[in-house]
């Protein structure tokens, strides 16, 4: 349960980082402020997709008796890449269909998810460093 709690606590941070990265990308592009709502919705979808992969990885590792947040993050990233790859192959963009919106959304999801993955990794790293400092007595316990 501690592993799930760590990821749930980091989810708002991951959403904020993803939304900020998406808004910076929006501001640097040709699209105007009319797309802010859609950009924030897409950041939410990306964060939920990453969190779903992480929670699935936590469940799979717990079935094996492993309760490691870093292991769950690694397995989740592998599951995410496999799911994106399977969807990409299933869509077969090389067959020349006119409608390739599914592939464009997949590419957007995959590229925009980098910010969420980094936010979770940095959050785990900061939490581990803080816990180590508390154990070593360098920092007093937080309330």
Rosetta silent file (secondary structure, phi, psi, omega in degrees, C-alpha in Angstrom):
SEQUENCE: XXXXXXXXXXXXXXXXXXXXXXXXXXXXXXXXXXXXXXXXXXXXXXXXXXXXXXXXXXXXXXXXXXXXXXXXXXXXXXXXXXXXXXXXXXXXXXXXXXXXXXXXXXXXXXXXXXXXXXXXXXXXXXXXXXXXXXXXXXXXXXX
SCORE:     score description
SCORE:     0.000 S_00000001
   1 L     0.000  -31.100  179.602    0.000    0.000    0.000 S_00000001
   2 H   -62.599  -38.346  179.945    2.942    2.307    0.675 S_00000001
   3 H   -64.854  -44.681  178.875    4.056    2.051   -2.975 S_00000001
   4 H   -63.176  -41.298 -179.692    0.619    3.004   -4.291 S_00000001
   5 H   -62.181  -40.149  179.407    0.441    5.895   -1.828 S_00000001
   6 H   -61.341  -41.564 -179.173    3.794    7.231   -3.021 S_00000001
   7 H   -73.503  -35.760  178.507    2.608    7.312   -6.620 S_00000001
   8 H   -67.235  -34.646  177.147   -0.782    8.809   -5.775 S_00000001
   9 H   -67.721  -34.614 -178.470    0.922   11.612   -3.853 S_00000001
  10 H   -80.890  -11.503 -175.727    3.156   12.324   -6.845 S_00000001
  11 H   -61.486  -45.435  176.829    0.282   12.380   -9.359 S_00000001
  12 H   -60.983  -34.788  177.293   -0.630   16.083   -8.937 S_00000001
  13 H   -65.924  -44.125  178.898    3.042   16.954   -9.374 S_00000001
  14 H   -62.242  -40.233  177.568    3.239   14.821  -12.519 S_00000001
  15 H   -64.618  -43.145  179.963    0.101   16.500  -13.871 S_00000001
  16 H   -62.516  -42.446  179.321    1.511   19.944  -13.119 S_00000001
  17 H   -66.362  -43.414  179.395    4.814   19.204  -14.815 S_00000001
  18 H   -64.607  -43.483  179.092    3.069   17.682  -17.840 S_00000001
  19 H   -64.189  -41.628  178.878    0.626   20.591  -18.092 S_00000001
  20 H   -63.618  -43.495  178.551    3.441   23.131  -17.802 S_00000001
  21 H   -63.625  -40.875  179.367    5.460   21.393  -20.514 S_00000001
  22 H   -67.416  -39.479  179.120    2.406   21.202  -22.766 S_00000001
  23 H   -68.281  -35.568  175.185    1.530   24.869  -22.192 S_00000001
  24 H   -65.363  -41.267  177.456    5.107   25.903  -22.976 S_00000001
  25 H   -64.029  -39.899  178.597    4.923   23.844  -26.155 S_00000001
  26 H   -64.524  -42.049 -178.804    1.570   25.462  -27.002 S_00000001
  27 H   -67.684  -29.233 -178.765    2.951   28.956  -26.428 S_00000001
  28 H   -85.285   -8.029 -177.666    5.924   28.305  -28.675 S_00000001
  29 L   -97.875 -167.456 -177.829    3.770   27.013  -31.536 S_00000001
  30 L   -85.916  -16.004 -177.236    1.336   28.514  -33.981 S_00000001
  31 L   -75.828  145.952 -176.820   -1.783   27.663  -31.993 S_00000001
  32 L   -91.973 -169.526 -177.887   -3.360   30.416  -29.955 S_00000001
  33 H   -70.237   -6.340  178.130   -4.822   30.587  -26.464 S_00000001
  34 H   -66.613  -19.334 -174.850   -8.027   28.915  -27.694 S_00000001
  35 H   -99.207   11.196 -178.678   -6.339   25.540  -27.237 S_00000001
  36 H   -64.320  -44.274  179.611   -5.405   25.897  -23.556 S_00000001
  37 H   -61.603  -44.366  179.053   -8.383   23.812  -22.408 S_00000001
  38 H   -65.523  -38.852  178.947   -7.649   21.030  -24.867 S_00000001
  39 H   -63.742  -42.872  178.536   -3.979   21.120  -23.894 S_00000001
  40 H   -67.708  -37.274  176.441   -4.819   20.770  -20.194 S_00000001
  41 H   -64.128  -41.187  178.713   -7.264   17.946  -20.954 S_00000001
  42 H   -66.453  -36.815  176.172   -4.577   16.139  -22.944 S_00000001
  43 H   -63.822  -37.608  176.997   -2.125   16.612  -20.050 S_00000001
  44 H   -66.029  -42.851  178.720   -4.707   15.035  -17.743 S_00000001
  45 H   -62.727  -42.204  179.176   -5.185   12.091  -20.114 S_00000001
  46 H   -62.652  -45.369 -179.126   -1.422   11.588  -20.346 S_00000001
  47 H   -64.754  -40.243  178.292   -1.024   11.658  -16.570 S_00000001
  48 H   -66.071  -39.111  178.357   -3.895    9.204  -16.079 S_00000001
  49 H   -64.024  -42.144  178.504   -2.415    6.854  -18.693 S_00000001
  50 H   -66.767  -42.545  178.482    0.966    6.913  -16.963 S_00000001
  51 H   -63.787  -39.444  177.799   -0.639    6.414  -13.538 S_00000001
  52 H   -62.286  -41.471  177.559   -2.691    3.489  -14.871 S_00000001
  53 H   -64.482  -39.081  179.580    0.480    1.842  -16.179 S_00000001
  54 H   -66.642  -45.267 -179.584    2.185    2.395  -12.833 S_00000001
  55 H   -65.329  -35.891  175.073   -0.720    0.962  -10.830 S_00000001
  56 H   -63.705  -41.639  178.097   -0.867   -2.062  -13.138 S_00000001
  57 H   -65.166  -38.689  177.723    2.861   -2.579  -12.595 S_00000001
  58 H   -61.808  -42.994  179.429    2.423   -2.301   -8.813 S_00000001
  59 H   -64.597  -44.913 -179.966   -0.272   -4.990   -8.935 S_00000001
  60 H   -63.133  -40.537  178.608    1.847   -7.262  -11.132 S_00000001
  61 H   -71.056  -35.225  178.885    4.863   -6.882   -8.869 S_00000001
  62 H   -65.653  -33.095  175.697    2.780   -7.399   -5.746 S_00000001
  63 H   -63.655  -27.243  177.863    1.589  -10.718   -7.200 S_00000001
  64 L   -91.175   -1.655  179.364    5.257  -11.697   -7.321 S_00000001
  65 L    85.404   17.755 -178.724    5.833  -10.498   -3.761 S_00000001
  66 L  -106.702  130.831  176.676    7.831   -7.414   -4.729 S_00000001
  67 L  -127.715   75.674 -177.495    7.036   -4.024   -3.195 S_00000001
  68 L  -129.285  122.644 -177.644    9.540   -1.645   -4.750 S_00000001
  69 H   -66.355  -39.481  179.284    8.533    1.745   -6.123 S_00000001
  70 H   -66.805  -38.959  175.817   11.512    1.948   -8.493 S_00000001
  71 H   -63.240  -41.367  178.520   10.767   -1.526   -9.818 S_00000001
  72 H   -63.541  -40.442  178.769    7.146   -0.555  -10.354 S_00000001
  73 H   -64.216  -42.049  178.727    8.192    2.573  -12.246 S_00000001
  74 H   -65.819  -45.156  178.659   10.513    0.560  -14.489 S_00000001
  75 H   -64.425  -38.444  178.788    7.961   -2.158  -15.176 S_00000001
  76 H   -63.222  -40.734  178.391    5.315    0.505  -15.868 S_00000001
  77 H   -64.003  -41.400  177.146    7.562    2.190  -18.409 S_00000001
  78 H   -63.376  -44.588  178.107    8.150   -1.131  -20.150 S_00000001
  79 H   -61.604  -40.036  179.616    4.395   -1.862  -20.157 S_00000001
  80 H   -63.984  -44.269  179.420    3.684    1.616  -21.536 S_00000001
  81 H   -65.551  -41.039  178.800    6.193    1.204  -24.351 S_00000001
  82 H   -64.144  -44.561 -179.497    4.834   -2.251  -25.205 S_00000001
  83 H   -63.451  -42.473  177.786    1.232   -0.990  -25.245 S_00000001
  84 H   -64.063  -39.602  179.729    2.176    1.975  -27.463 S_00000001
  85 H   -66.385  -42.798  178.931    4.114   -0.316  -29.803 S_00000001
  86 H   -63.885  -43.060  178.867    1.262   -2.806  -30.101 S_00000001
  87 H   -64.678  -39.916  179.424   -1.217   -0.024  -30.821 S_00000001
  88 H   -62.899  -43.282  179.512    1.104    1.501  -33.410 S_00000001
  89 H   -68.814  -37.101 -179.676    1.503   -1.817  -35.205 S_00000001
  90 H   -67.566  -31.562  179.718   -2.237   -2.504  -35.018 S_00000001
  91 H   -75.065  -22.985 -178.750   -3.033    0.860  -36.606 S_00000001
  92 L    41.612   71.935 -178.419   -0.654    0.125  -39.511 S_00000001
  93 H   -67.993  -14.558 -177.592   -0.040    3.703  -40.612 S_00000001
  94 H   -81.531   -4.220 -179.027    1.975    2.465  -43.574 S_00000001
  95 H   -80.107   -6.975  172.217   -1.062    1.066  -45.377 S_00000001
  96 L    88.522   20.549  175.867   -1.918    4.527  -46.681 S_00000001
  97 L   -67.016  152.405  178.371   -5.269    5.248  -45.043 S_00000001
  98 L   -73.985  -32.951 -175.632   -6.349    8.837  -45.065 S_00000001
  99 L   -99.173  109.150  179.301   -7.320    8.845  -41.404 S_00000001
 100 L  -123.641   34.332 -178.927   -4.359    8.427  -39.099 S_00000001
 101 H   -64.386  -35.178  179.704   -5.704   10.306  -36.087 S_00000001
 102 H   -61.486  -41.545  179.582   -5.158    7.298  -33.841 S_00000001
 103 H   -70.149  -38.647  177.975   -1.456    7.224  -34.649 S_00000001
 104 H   -64.227  -40.368  177.574   -1.143   10.984  -34.203 S_00000001
 105 H   -66.189  -38.679  178.599   -2.796   10.755  -30.773 S_00000001
 106 H   -63.509  -44.569  179.198   -0.502    7.857  -29.852 S_00000001
 107 H   -64.373  -40.717  176.453    2.596    9.802  -30.843 S_00000001
 108 H   -62.599  -43.290  179.002    1.335   12.800  -28.872 S_00000001
 109 H   -62.848  -45.261 -177.318    0.633   10.626  -25.845 S_00000001
 110 H   -66.608  -42.739 -178.183    4.029    8.956  -26.009 S_00000001
 111 H   -74.288  -38.397 -179.218    6.026   12.155  -26.433 S_00000001
 112 H   -73.667  -19.001 -178.214    4.058   14.190  -23.898 S_00000001
 113 H   -75.264  -12.954 -179.726    4.305   11.419  -21.303 S_00000001
 114 H   -58.196  -38.850  179.191    8.045   11.997  -20.908 S_00000001
 115 H   -64.219  -39.838  179.556    7.353   14.884  -18.531 S_00000001
 116 H   -67.685  -43.616  178.475    5.110   12.707  -16.351 S_00000001
 117 H   -60.294  -43.591  179.279    7.643    9.860  -16.220 S_00000001
 118 H   -65.648  -37.768  178.786   10.385   12.299  -15.225 S_00000001
 119 H   -64.119  -42.557  177.310    8.169   13.875  -12.565 S_00000001
 120 H   -64.311  -42.729 -178.908    7.472   10.480  -11.002 S_00000001
 121 H   -65.177  -45.041  179.465   11.169    9.534  -11.113 S_00000001
 122 H   -66.598  -38.392  177.378   12.337   12.823   -9.589 S_00000001
 123 H   -62.397  -41.868  176.402    9.591   12.606   -6.963 S_00000001
 124 H   -65.159  -40.572  179.594   10.718    9.123   -5.961 S_00000001
 125 H   -63.175  -45.224  179.231   14.326   10.262   -5.862 S_00000001
 126 H   -63.907  -42.354  177.990   13.521   13.252   -3.641 S_00000001
 127 H   -62.686  -41.704  178.331   11.412   11.063   -1.345 S_00000001
 128 H   -65.438  -41.294  179.247   14.178    8.492   -1.051 S_00000001
 129 H   -64.871  -40.253  179.312   16.781   11.171   -0.309 S_00000001
 130 H   -65.875  -43.620  178.730   14.533   12.730    2.337 S_00000001
 131 H   -63.500  -38.721  178.535   13.878    9.360    3.961 S_00000001
 132 H   -66.493  -39.327  178.911   17.600    8.587    4.001 S_00000001
 133 H   -66.277  -37.691  178.243   18.355   11.975    5.587 S_00000001
 134 H   -67.269  -41.695  178.444   15.727   11.350    8.275 S_00000001
 135 H   -63.403  -39.006 -178.779   17.171    7.896    8.987 S_00000001
 136 H   -78.905   -8.975  177.664   20.685    9.265    9.252 S_00000001
 137 L    86.248    7.913 -178.904   19.526   11.994   11.629 S_00000001
 138 L   -73.342  -30.498 -177.204   20.526   14.882    9.384 S_00000001
 139 L  -129.483  139.486  177.564   16.981   16.197    9.215 S_00000001
 140 L   -72.008  157.292  179.923   14.283   16.030   11.843 S_00000001
 141 L   -65.197  145.166  179.446   11.058   14.175   11.050 S_00000001
 142 L   -90.208  150.986 -177.609    8.377   16.196    9.326 S_00000001
 143 L   -85.339    0.000    0.000    4.917   16.533   10.802 S_00000001
